[in-house]
Amino acid sequence: MNSLITLISILVPLFLGFFISLPKPYLKAVDKVLVWLVYVILLLIGVSLSQVENLGAQIDTIIGATVLLFACIIGMNLAVLMWFDRRHPWQTAGGGKKARVSIAGSVKQVGCVVLGFLAGEALQEGWLPPESSGTYCLMLLVLLVGIQLRGSGITLRQVLINRRGVQTSILITVSSLLGGLLFAALMPEVSWSKGLALSSAFGWYSLSGIVMTEAYGPVWGSIALLNDLAREFFALVFIPALMRRHPSAAVGVGGATSLDFTLPVIQSSGGLQVVPLAISFGFIINVIAPFLMVVFSSMRF
């Protein structure tokens, strides 16, 4: 029953947002609210992590599992997408030129988790936010994401007509899930369904942190969050290097952030030609990530 409620609470607001059309001035306000809402969610994740008993004894588990999970998923992503780019070459206009890379946003996001953790340690139990706060914030987040996707002016036809964008989204999904299965195979205490759930966020860290916390507890929620933040760091650094010979891999490593946070780096290093690919890929990934994550986290096999 809880799994069904979680599924409804995430998917209904997302698809509801697709039917809400706002004027452009209001869409700018939505973008700003989304930024601050992400910070609030990260703060709440930090607070929930501070309530874990004997956290110090589990730090090694968190770090080790995060590194292994990241290596399995990114390794699979790169192996499959670089093979695809070699098999079906596609030269971008930018040719992999240098792009201005800023990781300031990612540092702020990590800082929010740390700040939330410190606040959780300092506050008395009566002053802590209710456990349901994260769920409500997540529902609002996916609603605004749905509105943002609708307001972007992207039609379903534009998304599906970009053949390489669809192909890249399928390959990144399959390779990420294979990475999750590999992680489960290497971690005896991790079930197959858990490995699939952890690999289904595709870089959407604010979503994975809350969903995995609700499904598996704050420790695994933190592992999912750190893994997806690591994808963002990796994408910002390596997109320009990958773009010259492996444009699909360059776009794919950004995951869900290819539609927003890493899009400027994709454009500056690959040129305008690669933007439709990134938008098509990012749109599809942003739609399927919540569905796959909630479905896999509700299963037990």
Backbone as JSON, one array per atom type, in Angstrom:
{
  "sequence": "MNSLITLISILVPLFLGFFISLPKPYLKAVDKVLVWLVYVILLLIGVSLSQVENLGAQIDTIIGATVLLFACIIGMNLAVLMWFDRRHPWQTAGGGKKARVSIAGSVKQVGCVVLGFLAGEALQEGWLPPESSGTYCLMLLVLLVGIQLRGSGITLRQVLINRRGVQTSILITVSSLLGGLLFAALMPEVSWSKGLALSSAFGWYSLSGIVMTEAYGPVWGSIALLNDLAREFFALVFIPALMRRHPSAAVGVGGATSLDFTLPVIQSSGGLQVVPLAISFGFIINVIAPFLMVVFSSMRF",
  "N": [[0.83, -1.21, 0.0], [1.93, 1.26, 0.82], [3.85, 1.56, -1.16], [2.25, 1.96, -3.42], [1.06, 4.38, -2.75], [3.31, 6.04, -2.7], [4.06, 5.87, -5.39], [1.84, 7.08, -6.65], [1.94, 9.63, -5.47], [4.16, 10.76, -6.63], [4.07, 10.4, -9.46], [1.54, 11.41, -10.23], [1.57, 14.29, -9.62], [3.64, 14.99, -11.44], [2.62, 14.4, -14.06], [0.34, 15.92, -13.91], [1.42, 18.45, -13.96], [2.11, 18.65, -16.65], [-0.22, 19.43, -17.84], [-0.65, 21.98, -17.1], [-0.48, 25.19, -18.18], [1.52, 27.99, -18.26], [2.11, 31.56, -18.51], [5.13, 33.03, -19.93], [6.49, 34.89, -18.12], [5.72, 33.85, -15.61], [6.83, 31.35, -15.75], [9.51, 31.84, -15.41], [9.51, 32.48, -12.73], [8.8, 29.99, -11.73], [11.12, 28.55, -12.34], [12.94, 29.75, -10.56], [11.78, 29.11, -8.09], [12.05, 26.35, -8.19], [14.83, 26.03, -7.98], [15.34, 26.9, -5.34], [13.73, 25.11, -4.0], [14.98, 22.67, -4.45], [17.27, 23.06, -2.88], [16.05, 23.14, -0.35], [15.06, 20.51, -0.16], [17.47, 19.1, -0.17], [18.53, 20.02, 2.24], [16.67, 18.85, 4.0], [17.23, 16.16, 3.53], [19.78, 16.05, 4.62], [19.13, 16.57, 7.31], [17.6, 14.26, 7.91], [19.6, 12.37, 7.67], [21.17, 12.99, 9.83], [19.82, 11.86, 11.91], [20.35, 9.21, 11.98], [21.28, 6.39, 13.79], [24.44, 5.62, 15.23], [25.95, 6.64, 13.08], [28.59, 7.25, 12.45], [29.85, 4.8, 12.36], [28.92, 3.87, 10.0], [29.88, 5.38, 7.96], [32.02, 4.49, 6.38], [30.71, 2.52, 4.93], [28.85, 4.04, 3.47], [30.54, 5.68, 1.88], [32.09, 3.72, 0.51], [30.07, 2.21, -0.82], [28.93, 4.19, -2.41], [31.06, 4.92, -4.13], [31.49, 2.47, -5.47], [28.94, 2.03, -6.64], [28.73, 4.28, -8.32], [30.93, 3.83, -10.03], [30.13, 1.44, -11.29], [27.75, 2.2, -12.66], [28.44, 4.52, -14.25], [30.59, 3.42, -15.62], [29.32, 1.39, -17.15], [27.56, 3.04, -18.63], [29.39, 4.61, -20.18], [30.77, 2.6, -21.58], [28.76, 1.43, -23.21], [27.64, 3.68, -24.61], [29.89, 4.85, -25.84], [30.65, 2.78, -27.5], [28.39, 2.82, -29.15], [28.67, 5.35, -30.37], [30.98, 4.93, -31.82], [30.12, 2.97, -33.54], [28.04, 4.23, -34.89], [28.89, 6.94, -36.09], [28.82, 10.48, -35.43], [29.31, 13.69, -36.16], [29.76, 16.63, -34.35], [29.09, 20.19, -34.5], [30.57, 21.75, -32.82], [32.83, 20.33, -32.23], [34.06, 19.49, -29.88], [35.19, 21.63, -28.46], [36.8, 23.68, -25.96], [35.0, 24.3, -22.96], [33.47, 26.54, -20.67], [33.57, 25.61, -17.41], [31.72, 25.25, -14.49], [31.59, 24.36, -11.2], [30.38, 25.35, -9.07], [27.65, 25.32, -8.41], [27.2, 22.61, -7.82], [28.83, 22.32, -5.58], [27.46, 23.95, -3.78], [25.17, 22.43, -3.48], [26.07, 20.1, -2.18], [26.94, 21.37, 0.1], [24.49, 22.16, 1.2], [23.41, 19.73, 2.07], [25.26, 19.07, 4.06], [24.87, 21.27, 5.77], [22.21, 20.8, 6.52], [22.56, 18.43, 7.9], [24.14, 19.29, 10.08], [22.33, 21.05, 11.26], [20.33, 19.27, 12.0], [21.69, 17.81, 13.94], [22.03, 19.77, 15.86], [19.51, 20.75, 16.6], [16.75, 20.27, 18.85], [14.58, 17.44, 19.31], [11.86, 18.19, 19.11], [11.95, 20.4, 17.49], [12.61, 19.55, 15.02], [11.87, 19.08, 11.51], [8.76, 17.62, 10.35], [8.59, 14.12, 9.37], [7.22, 13.77, 7.03], [7.7, 16.02, 5.55], [9.67, 15.98, 3.53], [8.44, 14.39, 1.58], [6.23, 15.96, 0.8], [7.56, 18.2, -0.22], [8.87, 16.98, -2.34], [6.71, 16.22, -3.95], [5.77, 18.74, -4.72], [8.02, 19.56, -6.11], [8.17, 17.77, -8.36], [5.79, 18.43, -9.58], [6.29, 21.1, -10.37], [8.4, 20.58, -12.09], [7.05, 19.21, -14.11], [5.41, 21.32, -15.03], [7.43, 23.0, -15.93], [8.56, 21.47, -18.01], [6.36, 21.38, -19.74], [6.13, 24.12, -20.3], [8.44, 24.58, -21.7], [8.04, 24.47, -24.36], [8.46, 22.26, -25.84], [7.33, 19.75, -27.89], [5.76, 16.5, -27.95], [6.19, 15.28, -30.37], [8.5, 16.58, -31.3], [10.33, 15.59, -29.48], [10.31, 12.81, -29.94], [10.95, 12.68, -32.61], [13.61, 13.14, -32.84], [15.83, 11.03, -33.54], [18.36, 10.13, -32.63], [18.38, 11.14, -30.06], [16.34, 9.65, -28.82], [17.44, 7.09, -29.1], [19.77, 7.4, -27.55], [18.65, 7.84, -25.01], [17.41, 5.38, -24.54], [19.65, 3.67, -24.51], [21.15, 4.74, -22.37], [19.41, 4.25, -20.29], [19.16, 1.41, -20.28], [21.89, 0.67, -19.94], [22.46, 1.88, -17.48], [20.75, 0.47, -15.76], [21.87, -2.06, -16.05], [24.29, -1.49, -14.85], [23.36, -1.11, -12.25], [22.52, -3.7, -11.64], [24.97, -5.0, -11.76], [26.21, -3.79, -9.59], [24.58, -4.79, -7.53], [25.27, -7.46, -7.74], [27.88, -7.41, -6.88], [27.61, -6.59, -4.29], [26.6, -8.38, -1.79], [24.59, -7.9, 0.15], [22.77, -6.31, -1.1], [19.77, -6.31, -2.85], [18.49, -7.41, -6.09], [16.4, -5.79, -7.04], [16.8, -3.52, -5.5], [19.29, -2.66, -6.4], [18.56, -1.98, -9.03], [16.74, 0.08, -8.49], [18.39, 2.02, -7.28], [19.92, 2.74, -9.42], [18.28, 4.09, -11.12], [17.8, 6.83, -11.13], [19.29, 8.47, -12.75], [20.91, 10.73, -12.34], [19.19, 12.56, -11.17], [19.28, 13.92, -8.44], [17.87, 15.17, -6.28], [15.45, 13.9, -6.35], [16.13, 11.15, -6.11], [17.35, 11.08, -3.6], [15.26, 11.54, -1.72], [13.31, 9.55, -2.41], [14.76, 7.11, -2.19], [15.47, 7.3, 0.48], [12.98, 7.06, 1.73], [12.35, 4.49, 0.91], [14.5, 2.79, 1.65], [15.79, 3.85, 3.85], [17.77, 6.48, 5.53], [20.57, 6.12, 5.13], [20.95, 4.7, 2.7], [19.56, 6.45, 1.13], [21.29, 8.61, 1.19], [23.49, 7.5, -0.11], [22.44, 7.15, -2.69], [21.94, 9.84, -3.31], [24.57, 10.99, -3.21], [25.77, 9.5, -5.23], [24.37, 10.39, -7.52], [24.96, 13.1, -7.45], [27.69, 12.89, -7.89], [27.66, 12.07, -10.54], [26.87, 14.43, -11.77], [29.09, 16.13, -11.22], [31.05, 14.66, -12.63], [30.04, 14.8, -15.25], [30.15, 17.58, -15.8], [32.9, 17.99, -15.87], [33.88, 16.18, -17.81], [32.34, 16.28, -20.16], [33.21, 18.16, -22.25], [35.59, 16.86, -23.11], [34.67, 14.39, -24.03], [32.98, 15.09, -26.11], [34.1, 15.47, -28.68], [34.63, 12.99, -30.08], [32.71, 11.28, -29.12], [29.78, 12.12, -28.99], [27.19, 11.27, -28.15], [27.76, 9.89, -25.8], [28.79, 12.03, -24.36], [26.54, 13.65, -23.97], [24.88, 11.79, -22.7], [26.11, 11.15, -20.21], [25.41, 13.21, -18.58], [22.85, 12.66, -17.83], [19.7, 13.19, -16.28], [20.22, 15.87, -15.9], [20.94, 16.91, -18.32], [19.02, 18.34, -19.55], [18.92, 20.73, -18.27], [20.94, 21.71, -16.08], [23.52, 20.85, -17.03], [23.27, 21.52, -19.67], [24.24, 24.06, -20.76], [27.03, 23.55, -20.87], [27.09, 21.4, -22.59], [26.13, 22.64, -24.94], [28.08, 24.65, -25.41], [30.37, 23.15, -25.84], [29.7, 21.37, -27.86], [28.24, 22.74, -29.77], [25.37, 24.29, -31.44], [24.12, 22.3, -32.84], [24.0, 19.99, -31.33], [22.19, 20.48, -29.36], [19.33, 19.88, -29.79], [19.48, 17.06, -29.57], [20.3, 16.78, -26.88], [18.1, 17.93, -25.57], [15.94, 16.29, -26.35], [16.82, 13.81, -25.34], [17.15, 14.48, -22.57], [14.53, 15.21, -21.86], [13.07, 12.8, -22.15], [14.41, 11.17, -20.27], [13.89, 12.58, -17.89], [11.2, 12.09, -17.63], [10.93, 9.29, -17.41], [12.53, 8.57, -15.24], [11.35, 9.07, -12.55], [9.26, 7.18, -12.6], [10.52, 4.62, -13.01], [12.19, 4.55, -10.75], [10.45, 4.59, -8.53], [8.88, 2.32, -9.04], [10.79, 0.17, -9.04], [11.83, 0.45, -6.44], [9.69, -0.3, -4.95], [9.49, -2.96, -5.29], [10.48, -6.3, -4.35], [12.9, -8.35, -4.86]],
  "CA": [[0.0, 0.0, 0.0], [2.83, 2.41, 0.88], [4.48, 1.68, -2.47], [1.26, 2.54, -4.31], [0.91, 5.78, -2.37], [4.51, 6.73, -3.17], [3.98, 5.94, -6.85], [0.83, 8.08, -7.0], [2.36, 10.95, -5.0], [5.22, 11.28, -7.5], [3.69, 10.42, -10.87], [0.38, 12.27, -10.47], [1.98, 15.7, -9.78], [4.46, 15.18, -12.64], [1.77, 14.45, -15.24], [-0.55, 17.06, -13.73], [2.16, 19.62, -14.4], [2.09, 18.7, -18.11], [-1.48, 20.03, -18.29], [-0.7, 23.36, -16.61], [0.24, 26.1, -19.07], [1.73, 29.3, -17.63], [2.82, 32.56, -19.33], [6.58, 33.01, -19.75], [6.96, 35.53, -16.87], [5.5, 32.95, -14.49], [7.76, 30.23, -15.88], [10.77, 32.28, -14.79], [9.31, 32.33, -11.28], [8.85, 28.55, -11.47], [12.53, 28.17, -12.36], [13.57, 30.22, -9.31], [11.24, 28.31, -6.98], [12.66, 25.03, -8.29], [16.2, 26.1, -7.45], [15.28, 26.96, -3.87], [13.1, 23.88, -3.5], [16.04, 21.66, -4.44], [18.08, 23.31, -1.69], [15.26, 22.73, 0.82], [15.05, 19.04, -0.13], [18.81, 18.66, 0.24], [18.61, 20.3, 3.68], [15.88, 17.83, 4.69], [17.98, 14.91, 3.46], [20.84, 16.18, 5.62], [18.51, 16.43, 8.63], [17.26, 12.84, 8.11], [20.85, 11.62, 7.85], [21.68, 13.25, 11.19], [19.05, 11.07, 12.88], [20.76, 7.81, 11.9], [22.07, 5.95, 14.94], [25.78, 5.09, 14.93], [26.29, 7.04, 11.72], [30.04, 7.19, 12.28], [30.23, 3.43, 12.01], [28.42, 3.55, 8.66], [30.48, 6.28, 6.98], [32.78, 3.69, 5.42], [29.73, 1.85, 4.06], [28.3, 5.06, 2.57], [31.56, 6.08, 0.9], [32.43, 2.58, -0.32], [28.95, 1.86, -1.69], [28.77, 5.27, -3.39], [32.13, 4.8, -5.13], [31.23, 1.28, -6.27], [27.73, 2.25, -7.43], [29.07, 5.25, -9.36], [31.82, 3.18, -11.0], [29.35, 0.45, -12.06], [26.8, 2.85, -13.55], [29.14, 5.34, -15.24], [31.36, 2.51, -16.45], [28.4, 0.8, -18.12], [27.11, 4.11, -19.52], [30.44, 4.96, -21.12], [31.07, 1.45, -22.44], [27.69, 1.25, -24.19], [27.47, 4.85, -25.46], [31.08, 5.03, -26.67], [30.51, 1.78, -28.56], [27.35, 3.32, -30.06], [29.23, 6.46, -31.14], [31.93, 4.38, -32.79], [29.35, 2.21, -34.54], [27.24, 5.19, -35.65], [29.56, 8.24, -35.87], [28.02, 11.7, -35.63], [30.21, 14.8, -35.87], [29.09, 17.85, -33.9], [29.66, 21.42, -35.04], [31.53, 22.31, -31.86], [34.07, 19.56, -32.29], [34.67, 19.26, -28.57], [36.01, 22.75, -28.01], [36.79, 23.89, -24.52], [33.83, 24.98, -22.44], [33.64, 27.06, -19.32], [32.97, 24.66, -16.46], [31.55, 25.78, -13.14], [31.05, 23.36, -10.27], [29.91, 26.09, -7.88], [26.31, 24.85, -8.06], [27.32, 21.29, -7.19], [29.39, 22.53, -4.25], [26.36, 24.47, -2.96], [24.24, 21.34, -3.19], [26.7, 19.3, -1.14], [26.93, 22.21, 1.3], [23.14, 22.13, 1.78], [23.27, 18.47, 2.8], [26.08, 19.21, 5.27], [24.19, 22.23, 6.64], [21.05, 20.12, 7.08], [23.06, 17.46, 8.88], [24.54, 20.04, 11.27], [21.11, 21.56, 11.89], [19.68, 18.13, 12.63], [22.45, 17.47, 15.14], [21.93, 20.84, 16.85], [18.13, 21.0, 17.02], [16.08, 19.29, 19.68], [13.64, 16.63, 18.53], [10.62, 18.92, 18.89], [12.16, 21.43, 16.49], [12.92, 18.93, 13.73], [10.72, 19.06, 10.59], [8.07, 16.32, 10.28], [9.15, 13.19, 8.39], [6.48, 13.91, 5.76], [8.09, 17.26, 4.86], [10.4, 15.64, 2.32], [7.49, 13.89, 0.59], [5.46, 17.09, 0.28], [8.47, 19.0, -1.05], [9.12, 16.23, -3.56], [5.5, 16.33, -4.77], [5.79, 20.08, -5.31], [9.13, 19.59, -7.06], [7.84, 17.09, -9.62], [4.73, 19.23, -10.19], [6.94, 22.22, -11.03], [9.17, 20.04, -13.22], [6.06, 18.98, -15.16], [5.06, 22.64, -15.58], [8.62, 23.48, -16.64], [8.66, 20.71, -19.26], [5.27, 21.87, -20.61], [6.42, 25.5, -20.69], [9.64, 24.67, -22.53], [7.63, 24.53, -25.76], [8.85, 21.01, -26.5], [6.21, 18.86, -28.15], [6.12, 15.08, -27.94], [6.69, 14.97, -31.7], [9.88, 17.05, -31.37], [11.15, 14.69, -28.67], [10.4, 11.48, -30.54], [11.48, 12.75, -33.97], [15.07, 13.15, -32.76], [16.14, 9.59, -33.44], [19.53, 9.88, -31.79], [17.99, 11.43, -28.68], [15.6, 8.49, -28.34], [18.4, 5.99, -28.99], [20.65, 7.66, -26.4], [17.88, 7.65, -23.78], [17.23, 3.94, -24.36], [20.95, 3.09, -24.17], [21.55, 5.17, -21.03], [18.52, 3.55, -19.35], [19.55, 0.0, -20.22], [23.24, 0.54, -19.37], [22.39, 2.23, -16.05], [20.14, -0.66, -15.06], [22.9, -3.11, -16.02], [25.22, -1.07, -13.8], [22.71, -1.38, -10.97], [22.57, -5.16, -11.43], [26.37, -5.33, -11.45], [26.42, -3.33, -8.2], [23.92, -5.76, -6.65], [26.03, -8.7, -7.79], [29.11, -7.21, -6.12], [27.24, -6.3, -2.91], [25.67, -9.46, -1.42], [23.45, -7.44, 0.95], [21.89, -5.5, -1.96], [18.92, -7.13, -3.71], [18.46, -6.99, -7.49], [15.47, -4.67, -7.18], [17.43, -2.37, -4.87], [20.3, -2.2, -7.34], [17.86, -1.33, -10.13], [16.17, 1.34, -8.0], [19.48, 2.98, -7.05], [20.5, 3.15, -10.71], [17.2, 4.62, -11.98], [17.6, 8.29, -11.01], [19.99, 9.08, -13.88], [21.43, 12.04, -11.98], [18.18, 13.42, -10.53], [19.68, 13.69, -7.04], [16.85, 15.59, -5.31], [14.42, 12.87, -6.37], [16.65, 9.88, -5.6], [17.62, 11.19, -2.17], [14.02, 11.38, -0.95], [12.66, 8.26, -2.69], [15.55, 6.03, -1.61], [15.37, 7.41, 1.94], [11.69, 6.49, 2.13], [12.31, 3.06, 0.61], [15.56, 1.99, 2.27], [16.38, 4.53, 4.99], [18.64, 7.62, 5.22], [21.91, 5.73, 4.67], [20.88, 4.42, 1.26], [19.16, 7.69, 0.49], [22.52, 9.4, 1.05], [24.29, 6.85, -1.14], [21.82, 7.51, -3.97], [22.16, 11.27, -3.52], [25.98, 11.22, -3.52], [26.04, 8.91, -6.54], [23.84, 11.26, -8.58], [25.77, 14.33, -7.45], [28.96, 12.55, -8.52], [27.41, 12.08, -11.99], [26.87, 15.83, -12.19], [30.5, 16.54, -11.22], [31.73, 13.96, -13.72], [29.56, 15.34, -16.52], [30.68, 18.93, -15.99], [34.33, 17.93, -16.16], [34.27, 15.34, -18.94], [31.56, 16.51, -21.38], [34.02, 18.72, -23.34], [36.56, 15.88, -23.61], [33.94, 13.33, -24.72], [32.15, 15.59, -27.19], [34.75, 15.42, -29.99], [34.46, 11.69, -30.74], [31.6, 10.51, -28.54], [28.75, 13.09, -28.6], [26.09, 10.63, -27.41], [28.27, 9.65, -24.45], [28.92, 13.33, -23.7], [25.2, 14.06, -23.54], [24.3, 10.78, -21.82], [26.65, 11.12, -18.84], [24.71, 14.23, -17.81], [21.59, 12.12, -17.34], [18.56, 14.1, -16.2], [20.67, 17.27, -15.9], [21.23, 17.34, -19.69], [17.95, 19.24, -19.95], [19.04, 22.01, -17.6], [22.18, 22.14, -15.44], [24.7, 20.62, -17.88], [22.98, 21.92, -21.05], [25.17, 25.08, -21.27], [28.32, 22.93, -21.18], [26.86, 20.61, -23.81], [26.02, 23.55, -26.07], [29.34, 25.35, -25.68], [31.39, 22.21, -26.31], [29.24, 20.63, -29.03], [27.57, 23.6, -30.74], [23.9, 24.27, -31.45], [23.67, 21.07, -33.48], [23.81, 18.92, -30.35], [21.17, 20.87, -28.4], [18.12, 19.06, -29.92], [19.76, 15.74, -29.02], [20.3, 16.89, -25.42], [16.74, 18.23, -25.1], [15.15, 15.08, -26.53], [17.31, 12.83, -24.36], [16.86, 14.94, -21.22], [13.09, 15.16, -21.65], [12.67, 11.39, -21.95], [14.98, 10.69, -19.01], [13.18, 13.22, -16.79], [9.87, 11.49, -17.51], [10.96, 7.87, -17.01], [13.26, 8.36, -13.99], [10.48, 8.89, -11.38], [8.49, 5.95, -12.74], [11.39, 3.47, -12.77], [12.71, 4.56, -9.39], [9.4, 4.22, -7.58], [8.48, 0.94, -9.3], [11.82, -0.76, -8.57], [11.97, 0.54, -4.99], [8.53, -0.94, -4.33], [9.61, -4.41, -5.5], [11.39, -7.04, -3.48], [13.41, -9.59, -5.48]],
  "C": [[0.87, 1.26, 0.0], [3.49, 2.65, -0.47], [3.53, 2.34, -3.47], [1.08, 4.03, -4.02], [2.11, 6.6, -2.86], [4.47, 6.92, -4.68], [3.01, 7.05, -7.28], [1.3, 9.49, -6.65], [3.44, 11.57, -5.87], [4.74, 11.42, -8.94], [2.52, 11.35, -11.16], [0.77, 13.75, -10.57], [2.79, 15.96, -11.05], [3.57, 15.33, -13.88], [0.72, 15.56, -15.14], [0.11, 18.34, -14.22], [2.17, 19.78, -15.91], [0.84, 19.4, -18.64], [-1.65, 21.47, -17.8], [0.16, 24.25, -17.5], [0.31, 27.48, -18.43], [2.41, 30.26, -18.6], [4.31, 32.57, -18.99], [7.06, 33.72, -18.48], [6.81, 34.63, -15.64], [6.44, 31.75, -14.54], [9.12, 30.58, -15.29], [10.68, 32.16, -13.27], [9.36, 30.86, -10.88], [10.29, 28.07, -11.41], [13.22, 28.56, -11.05], [13.08, 29.4, -8.11], [11.85, 26.91, -7.0], [14.05, 25.0, -7.7], [16.18, 26.07, -5.93], [14.67, 25.7, -3.28], [14.1, 22.73, -3.45], [16.92, 21.82, -3.2], [17.35, 22.87, -0.42], [15.26, 21.21, 0.95], [16.4, 18.5, 0.32], [19.03, 18.91, 1.73], [17.87, 19.22, 4.47], [16.56, 16.47, 4.66], [19.11, 14.91, 4.48], [20.31, 16.0, 7.03], [18.19, 14.96, 8.9], [18.51, 12.0, 8.33], [21.4, 11.81, 9.26], [20.98, 12.41, 12.24], [19.4, 9.58, 12.86], [21.63, 7.46, 13.1], [23.39, 5.34, 14.49], [26.2, 5.4, 13.49], [27.78, 6.92, 11.45], [30.51, 5.82, 11.85], [29.82, 3.06, 10.6], [29.01, 4.45, 7.58], [31.25, 5.51, 5.92], [31.85, 2.98, 4.43], [29.19, 2.83, 3.03], [29.3, 5.41, 1.48], [31.88, 4.92, -0.06], [31.33, 2.21, -1.29], [28.74, 2.92, -2.77], [29.8, 5.15, -4.51], [31.87, 3.61, -6.05], [30.02, 1.46, -7.18], [28.01, 3.2, -8.6], [29.93, 4.61, -10.45], [31.06, 2.2, -11.88], [28.46, 1.14, -13.09], [27.5, 3.65, -14.64], [29.97, 4.46, -16.17], [30.51, 1.87, -17.53], [27.91, 1.84, -19.12], [28.14, 4.41, -20.6], [30.74, 3.81, -22.08], [30.04, 1.32, -23.56], [27.61, 2.44, -25.14], [28.69, 5.12, -26.33], [31.1, 4.0, -27.79], [29.49, 2.25, -29.61], [27.89, 4.44, -30.94], [30.25, 5.97, -32.17], [31.2, 3.64, -33.92], [28.55, 3.13, -35.45], [27.8, 6.6, -35.43], [28.64, 9.41, -36.2], [28.87, 12.88, -35.2], [29.42, 16.03, -35.47], [29.81, 19.07, -34.47], [30.74, 21.98, -34.13], [32.86, 21.6, -31.85], [34.77, 19.39, -30.97], [35.55, 20.4, -28.1], [35.85, 22.96, -26.52], [35.56, 24.68, -24.09], [34.13, 25.47, -21.02], [32.87, 26.17, -18.35], [32.9, 25.29, -15.08], [30.91, 24.71, -12.26], [30.53, 24.02, -9.0], [28.54, 25.59, -7.44], [26.35, 23.51, -7.35], [27.88, 21.41, -5.77], [28.31, 23.05, -3.3], [25.41, 23.35, -2.55], [24.8, 20.42, -2.09], [26.69, 20.06, 0.18], [25.57, 22.22, 1.97], [22.92, 20.85, 2.59], [24.04, 18.54, 4.12], [25.4, 20.15, 6.26], [22.96, 21.59, 7.29], [21.44, 19.11, 8.14], [23.43, 18.17, 10.19], [23.33, 20.59, 12.02], [20.38, 20.45, 12.62], [20.36, 17.7, 13.91], [22.21, 18.5, 16.25], [20.52, 21.0, 17.41], [17.61, 19.88, 17.92], [14.99, 18.6, 18.85], [12.35, 17.38, 18.2], [10.72, 19.97, 17.8], [12.47, 20.86, 15.11], [11.69, 18.93, 12.83], [10.07, 17.69, 10.58], [8.67, 15.45, 9.19], [8.48, 13.33, 7.02], [6.89, 15.14, 4.96], [8.79, 16.97, 3.53], [9.47, 15.17, 1.21], [6.7, 15.03, -0.04], [6.32, 17.98, -0.62], [8.74, 18.31, -2.39], [7.91, 16.3, -4.5], [5.44, 17.69, -5.46], [6.87, 20.18, -6.37], [8.74, 18.97, -8.39], [6.69, 17.79, -10.33], [5.34, 20.39, -10.99], [7.79, 21.77, -12.21], [8.24, 19.77, -14.39], [5.65, 20.28, -15.84], [6.22, 23.19, -16.41], [8.76, 22.77, -17.99], [7.59, 21.15, -20.25], [5.59, 23.26, -21.15], [7.64, 25.65, -21.57], [9.3, 24.74, -24.02], [7.99, 23.28, -26.54], [7.61, 20.14, -26.68], [6.7, 17.41, -28.16], [6.7, 14.68, -29.3], [8.16, 15.39, -31.84], [10.82, 16.12, -30.59], [11.4, 13.38, -29.41], [11.01, 11.51, -31.94], [13.0, 12.79, -33.98], [15.53, 11.72, -32.48], [17.31, 9.32, -32.51], [19.25, 10.17, -30.32], [17.26, 10.26, -28.05], [16.54, 7.31, -28.13], [19.29, 6.17, -27.76], [19.92, 7.43, -25.09], [17.66, 6.17, -23.5], [18.54, 3.29, -23.88], [21.38, 3.48, -22.76], [20.69, 4.48, -19.97], [18.96, 2.1, -19.17], [20.92, -0.17, -19.55], [23.26, 0.9, -17.89], [21.81, 1.09, -15.24], [21.1, -1.84, -14.99], [23.95, -2.78, -14.96], [24.66, -1.32, -12.42], [22.72, -2.87, -10.63], [23.98, -5.61, -11.09], [26.69, -4.94, -10.01], [25.8, -4.32, -7.22], [24.69, -7.07, -6.61], [27.3, -8.61, -6.95], [28.85, -6.93, -4.64], [26.19, -7.32, -2.47], [24.44, -8.99, -0.65], [22.46, -6.6, 0.16], [21.11, -6.42, -2.88], [18.96, -6.6, -5.15], [17.57, -5.77, -7.67], [16.05, -3.39, -6.58], [18.51, -1.79, -5.78], [19.68, -1.47, -8.52], [17.29, 0.01, -9.7], [17.25, 2.41, -7.84], [20.06, 3.52, -8.36], [19.5, 3.86, -11.61], [17.01, 6.12, -11.92], [18.25, 9.04, -12.16], [20.46, 10.5, -13.57], [20.43, 12.97, -11.33], [18.3, 13.24, -9.02], [18.61, 14.08, -6.03], [15.72, 14.57, -5.24], [14.93, 11.58, -5.72], [16.88, 9.93, -4.09], [16.39, 10.93, -1.32], [13.41, 9.99, -1.15], [13.43, 7.1, -2.06], [15.56, 6.09, -0.07], [14.08, 6.79, 2.44], [11.67, 4.97, 1.94], [13.28, 2.25, 1.45], [16.23, 2.65, 3.48], [17.39, 5.61, 4.58], [20.03, 7.25, 4.7], [21.9, 5.48, 3.18], [20.37, 5.62, 0.47], [20.36, 8.59, 0.24], [23.42, 8.82, -0.03], [23.76, 7.2, -2.53], [22.09, 8.97, -4.31], [23.6, 11.55, -3.94], [26.35, 10.65, -4.89], [25.57, 9.82, -7.67], [24.53, 12.61, -8.61], [27.12, 14.09, -8.12], [28.81, 12.52, -10.05], [27.46, 13.51, -12.52], [28.29, 16.38, -12.25], [31.23, 15.96, -12.43], [31.34, 14.55, -15.07], [30.14, 16.71, -16.8], [32.14, 18.91, -16.42], [34.62, 17.26, -17.5], [33.43, 15.53, -20.21], [32.41, 17.1, -22.5], [35.0, 17.71, -23.94], [35.88, 14.79, -24.42], [33.3, 13.8, -26.01], [32.78, 15.39, -28.57], [34.45, 14.12, -30.74], [33.24, 10.91, -30.27], [30.49, 11.45, -28.06], [27.59, 12.48, -27.81], [26.51, 10.34, -25.98], [28.38, 10.95, -23.67], [27.58, 13.82, -23.17], [24.66, 13.09, -22.48], [24.82, 10.81, -20.4], [25.99, 12.19, -17.96], [23.38, 13.75, -17.26], [20.47, 13.15, -17.37], [18.97, 15.56, -16.27], [20.98, 17.78, -17.3], [20.17, 18.3, -20.21], [18.1, 20.61, -19.32], [20.46, 22.34, -17.16], [23.4, 21.98, -16.33], [24.47, 21.04, -19.33], [23.91, 23.02, -21.57], [26.54, 24.51, -21.65], [28.21, 22.09, -22.45], [26.84, 21.51, -25.04], [27.36, 24.2, -26.43], [30.42, 24.42, -26.21], [31.0, 21.46, -27.57], [28.57, 21.47, -30.1], [26.07, 23.44, -30.69], [23.34, 22.97, -32.01], [23.31, 19.99, -32.46], [22.69, 19.24, -29.36], [19.87, 20.07, -28.56], [18.29, 17.64, -29.38], [19.67, 15.78, -27.5], [18.89, 17.11, -24.88], [15.85, 16.99, -25.22], [15.52, 14.03, -25.49], [16.9, 13.22, -22.94], [15.38, 14.87, -20.9], [12.64, 13.74, -21.33], [13.16, 10.87, -20.6], [14.26, 11.28, -17.81], [11.79, 12.63, -16.58], [9.94, 10.07, -16.95], [11.65, 7.64, -15.66], [12.34, 8.19, -12.77], [9.73, 7.56, -11.42], [9.35, 4.72, -12.39], [11.84, 3.39, -11.31], [11.67, 4.08, -8.38], [8.99, 2.76, -7.78], [9.51, -0.05, -8.75], [11.96, -0.73, -7.05], [10.79, -0.09, -4.25], [8.57, -2.45, -4.47], [10.59, -5.03, -4.52], [11.78, -8.36, -4.16], [14.93, -9.54, -5.57]]
}
